[in-house]
Amino acid sequence: MVIRTLDRKLLRNLHAMRGQLLAIVVIIACGVASFVTVLTAYRGLKSTRDAYYARYRMADLFVTVKRAPRAVLADLERVEGVRRVEGRIVFDVTLDVERLWQPASGRVVSVPDRRAAILNDLHLTRGRWFEGDGTGEVIVAERFAEVHGLDVGDTLRVIMNNKKEALRVVGRALSPEFTYLIRGGTEILPDAEHFTVLWMSETFAEAVFDFEGACNDFTATLDPGAALEDVIAEFDRRLDRYGGLGAYGRRDQISNRYLSDEISQLRGSATMTPTIFLAVAAFTLHMLMARLVATQRTQIALLRAFGYTTAELVRHYLKLALGIGVLGAAAGTGLGIWFGRKVAGIYGDFYSFPVLAFSVDPVAIVGGWVVSLSFAALGAIGALRAVARLLPAEAMQPEAPKTFRRMRMERLRPFARLPFPVRMILRHVARHRMRAAITVGGVALSAAILLLAFFSLGATQEVLDHQFRLADRQDVRLSFHEARGKGALLDLRRLPGVRAAEPELEVPVKLVHGHRSRRSGISGLDGGSTLHALLDRDLAHVPLPREGLLLSRKLAQILDVRPGDEVEVRVLNGRKPVLSIPVESVVDEYLGMFAYAELSHLSRWIGEEYALTGARLSVAEPRAIGEALKEVPAVASVNFKARAIASFQATLEQSQHIFGTVLILFAGAITFGVVYNTARISLAERARELGTLSVLGFTAAEVRRVIEGESYLLAALALPPGLGLGAFFSWLLTRAFDTELFRFPFVLHRSSIAQTIAIILFFTLLANLLVRRSLRRLDMVEILKARE
């Protein structure tokens, strides 16, 4: 009976404060939803990757050589810590796809003629393994086949070893080595329409590339606890005579690097955003519970007089807080599961897994409920203490009015000239500093989240503009299978529609400075190059160095070098010279890490008179050049800038807009919830004052401005710290995305600040419109009759 009576009171309280409680529930739901979504995505993506790698034996170590006999496998297997080594043939090729007017690129990877448990094994999604020695047969990457409608039995024309051959598709597959299907280099997004992996039988690949009994690529797995760096050093020593380009671990494998970076970023996001929402909810709930206990002093005293213990009353009010937490957790869990399905769909567009089915993660659900109830209880602690300390005899009397005295600002002459409602607003804010601080803090956090959302959208556009419009000014960028001479450049200039062609020489190197080192590449550009601009932080042109190197800023930071320092350059191909080259300057780039040198100097460093491995073209008609390049066997890959921009916008910008919209809605919920609760509490406290103003002749609009003006004042006070905090969060985002593969510039646009202010004011207005309805329903006469 006791519980039933208090529960009835609880239900009446919930009904009476349904609007304010709903606002808090929405904030909690946003926090729980973000927690469930991000944690589910993190655990799901990580567990999927780990299971995929384990089942299909993802290699721990990779190394490419010029050419080595397969007999070297036995020598590599004797290296301490090595469990298994496999050799294969890997070559980049060009594809002539009927539906494309430009050539597509492919990477041939040899696999055993007969199905076997290999490293980086294939998951066949359709079709079969090779028959016999597999001559003329190929297995294609699932994504590429899906985009082009390729099925088992179809024909694919491929230019290999300067010959075009028609290959029969016998299967479609996935591999853990190409979970993120990307060619590498300056590309940061998968392009399944123009790049694929082609798996060929070992016998067929040996015949096509003249590699009988040889291979040019090795993969290995290591024993648990093996020292990776020691194994890499030993592999490099033993493969140096075969033109080894330097071994590297799984962490530096391009597909795994992108996937692992995404997982790491999710892990960090799983705590930051939910904590902001739930902290705001706890403070808002604190304000509401404190007001509720203050207005129910007499009820608490009567309940104590009727025999209810302090513990029972504390549990009663705790139930109210936990009930709000339960509602928020339930709504947030449902919303988080829905968002989780959407996020899984987005990841499905980026990463190629055999299965990336969304599953409800019990840990995320339980964790969401625990943090929701914990923050709800935290918000109620102050009110529960007040209930426990309240004596029955004291509570039966009205609460003693607070002692107010003139504030310092009231002694100033300008204060006396302010309109009367403005003075009322300023006095009320000054006399309830804690509540005002909580409101300002909540709205400031909302503004910070909004600015962060707009910053991420603007930074993405900034990367697009910097990389594809300011730096890369060519229309087409291509690479050759092998280094060529000046004649290749002249041939390109004679192709139809080519307005300009500039050479490029890519040399794989290992840069060493002190105890720091990095595998990278040096790009040799012509001294008068106009199709690729090197820019500093102020977007000013940086000329190519006369004798030394020019490094991207990220690479310079990793090597800890400054202009004037010398780095050791270990060339990884050809004659493999080791040079000491000064660093002359640095440039800002947001994709990858590169070093630059003047092409003639770089050619001389590697022992060549003049060499190029690719070129940048300015063309009048992209379609004409695309069709012409299909017939050039020497070309290994072709990248059209317009295609790269379209891919960038279609994938990265789409996901950015989705997440940006969610953040905007969630931040709006914080502003609305905090402002609405503050205004309702203020309305309840000042109802008698407002009634007095009405009796004294103030119009309804003038009375309304007292409540609404306070909301707008607090929102305005929240904007400066909110924008400052948002700028700090944005800077933290640039640090989180400051990886070797991708970086965000720290640029805050005026439009981002203006949009943040506009949305804060919009949700403040929305909250005031709902409070206005409550104000209209007040019976001012009855309020004035009520006992103080």
Disulfide bonds with the S-S distance in Angstrom:
none
